Every structure is written in structure tokens, then in C-alpha cells.
Amino acid sequence: MINIIKVLYDKDYLIEKDLRFAGKVIKLRNGKNYQKEYKYKFQILQFKNNEWKQLVRIDNSTHFGRPQQHIHIKNKIEKTNIKLENIMEYIINLAKKLMKEDQDDNKSN
């Protein structure tokens, strides 16, 4: 069981009409299973086909046998090590790149 002491950050807002940022950081009472006793999730969602779909997410939940920072891109999960203060800019830029690649692929088909 995770014991939350305090929600330190909880944001969800539009970046563009079809692009949304959502992020949350919580401080844990018993954080021995999480890096630095914090649990976090930052994601970019795209509005496509009348629903919000995740493009990119960085969090520190359990993958690879233990809780650690990793990134979800499409259907892949990879370990990563990005400072918390840089995550938002990183995932926004990555999401925009993925959207552009998707648009370019659609144009060539």
C-alpha cells in the first residue's frame, strides 16, 4: 500500500487544441520502493478519433523488476534518466516529433 503524504504537483492542461499535458508528483510516507520517496507520472496525450490517446509518458512505476524512471513511447518501454525539471519540455518536443512523423507517414500513403 502506498501512503501519500502530499500531492506536490498535479497539472492537466491543453498545450495545443489537440495536445494535452498531464503530470503528477506525490510524496510518499513509505517510499522505499520508489526513487527518493516520490512517485511521478508525466504524459502527453493527443486528441485523435474523438478520444485522448497517450503519445508519451515518463514515470517511475515498476518495470524491469523494480521502480525506476522509464519512458513509454507508443508500445515500447525504455529506461531513461531525465531530470524532473526537464521532463515536461522533453516529452512535449518528443510528442510533437511523433505527431509530425505520423502526419508525414499519412501523406506518403
Contacts in CASP RR format, 6 or more apart in sequence:
PFRMAT RR
TARGET T0000
AUTHOR 0000-0000-0000
METHOD contacts of the structure
MODEL  1
MINIIKVLYDKDYLIEKDLRFAGKVIKLRNGKNYQKEYKYKFQILQFKNN
EWKQLVRIDNSTHFGRPQQHIHIKNKIEKTNIKLENIMEYIINLAKKLMK
EDQDDNKSN
2 28 0 8 1.000
2 30 0 8 1.000
2 31 0 8 1.000
2 39 0 8 1.000
3 28 0 8 1.000
3 29 0 8 1.000
3 30 0 8 1.000
4 26 0 8 1.000
4 27 0 8 1.000
4 28 0 8 1.000
4 29 0 8 1.000
5 26 0 8 1.000
5 27 0 8 1.000
5 28 0 8 1.000
5 29 0 8 1.000
6 26 0 8 1.000
6 27 0 8 1.000
7 24 0 8 1.000
7 25 0 8 1.000
7 26 0 8 1.000
8 25 0 8 1.000
8 26 0 8 1.000
8 27 0 8 1.000
8 38 0 8 1.000
9 23 0 8 1.000
9 24 0 8 1.000
9 25 0 8 1.000
9 40 0 8 1.000
10 23 0 8 1.000
10 24 0 8 1.000
10 25 0 8 1.000
11 21 0 8 1.000
11 22 0 8 1.000
11 23 0 8 1.000
11 24 0 8 1.000
12 20 0 8 1.000
12 21 0 8 1.000
12 22 0 8 1.000
12 23 0 8 1.000
13 20 0 8 1.000
13 21 0 8 1.000
14 20 0 8 1.000
14 21 0 8 1.000
15 21 0 8 1.000
15 44 0 8 1.000
15 92 0 8 1.000
17 47 0 8 1.000
18 46 0 8 1.000
18 47 0 8 1.000
18 48 0 8 1.000
19 44 0 8 1.000
19 45 0 8 1.000
19 46 0 8 1.000
19 47 0 8 1.000
19 92 0 8 1.000
19 95 0 8 1.000
19 96 0 8 1.000
19 99 0 8 1.000
20 44 0 8 1.000
20 45 0 8 1.000
20 46 0 8 1.000
20 47 0 8 1.000
20 52 0 8 1.000
21 42 0 8 1.000
21 43 0 8 1.000
21 44 0 8 1.000
21 88 0 8 1.000
21 91 0 8 1.000
21 92 0 8 1.000
22 41 0 8 1.000
22 42 0 8 1.000
22 43 0 8 1.000
22 45 0 8 1.000
23 40 0 8 1.000
23 41 0 8 1.000
23 42 0 8 1.000
23 43 0 8 1.000
24 40 0 8 1.000
24 41 0 8 1.000
24 42 0 8 1.000
25 38 0 8 1.000
25 39 0 8 1.000
25 40 0 8 1.000
25 84 0 8 1.000
26 38 0 8 1.000
26 39 0 8 1.000
26 40 0 8 1.000
27 37 0 8 1.000
27 38 0 8 1.000
28 34 0 8 1.000
28 37 0 8 1.000
28 38 0 8 1.000
28 39 0 8 1.000
31 37 0 8 1.000
31 38 0 8 1.000
31 39 0 8 1.000
33 62 0 8 1.000
33 66 0 8 1.000
33 67 0 8 1.000
34 60 0 8 1.000
34 67 0 8 1.000
35 60 0 8 1.000
35 67 0 8 1.000
35 68 0 8 1.000
35 69 0 8 1.000
38 60 0 8 1.000
39 59 0 8 1.000
39 60 0 8 1.000
39 61 0 8 1.000
39 67 0 8 1.000
40 59 0 8 1.000
40 60 0 8 1.000
40 84 0 8 1.000
41 57 0 8 1.000
41 58 0 8 1.000
41 59 0 8 1.000
41 61 0 8 1.000
42 57 0 8 1.000
42 58 0 8 1.000
42 59 0 8 1.000
42 87 0 8 1.000
42 88 0 8 1.000
42 91 0 8 1.000
43 54 0 8 1.000
43 55 0 8 1.000
43 56 0 8 1.000
43 57 0 8 1.000
43 58 0 8 1.000
43 59 0 8 1.000
43 72 0 8 1.000
43 91 0 8 1.000
44 54 0 8 1.000
44 55 0 8 1.000
44 56 0 8 1.000
44 57 0 8 1.000
44 91 0 8 1.000
44 92 0 8 1.000
44 94 0 8 1.000
44 95 0 8 1.000
45 52 0 8 1.000
45 53 0 8 1.000
45 54 0 8 1.000
45 55 0 8 1.000
46 52 0 8 1.000
46 53 0 8 1.000
46 55 0 8 1.000
46 95 0 8 1.000
46 99 0 8 1.000
47 53 0 8 1.000
54 72 0 8 1.000
55 73 0 8 1.000
55 74 0 8 1.000
55 94 0 8 1.000
55 95 0 8 1.000
55 98 0 8 1.000
55 99 0 8 1.000
56 71 0 8 1.000
56 72 0 8 1.000
56 73 0 8 1.000
56 91 0 8 1.000
56 94 0 8 1.000
56 95 0 8 1.000
56 98 0 8 1.000
57 71 0 8 1.000
57 72 0 8 1.000
57 91 0 8 1.000
58 69 0 8 1.000
58 70 0 8 1.000
58 71 0 8 1.000
58 72 0 8 1.000
58 80 0 8 1.000
58 82 0 8 1.000
58 87 0 8 1.000
58 90 0 8 1.000
58 91 0 8 1.000
59 69 0 8 1.000
59 70 0 8 1.000
59 72 0 8 1.000
60 67 0 8 1.000
60 68 0 8 1.000
60 69 0 8 1.000
60 70 0 8 1.000
61 67 0 8 1.000
63 70 0 8 1.000
63 77 0 8 1.000
64 70 0 8 1.000
64 79 0 8 1.000
68 79 0 8 1.000
69 79 0 8 1.000
69 80 0 8 1.000
69 81 0 8 1.000
69 82 0 8 1.000
70 77 0 8 1.000
70 78 0 8 1.000
70 79 0 8 1.000
70 80 0 8 1.000
71 77 0 8 1.000
71 78 0 8 1.000
71 80 0 8 1.000
71 91 0 8 1.000
73 94 0 8 1.000
73 98 0 8 1.000
74 98 0 8 1.000
82 90 0 8 1.000
END
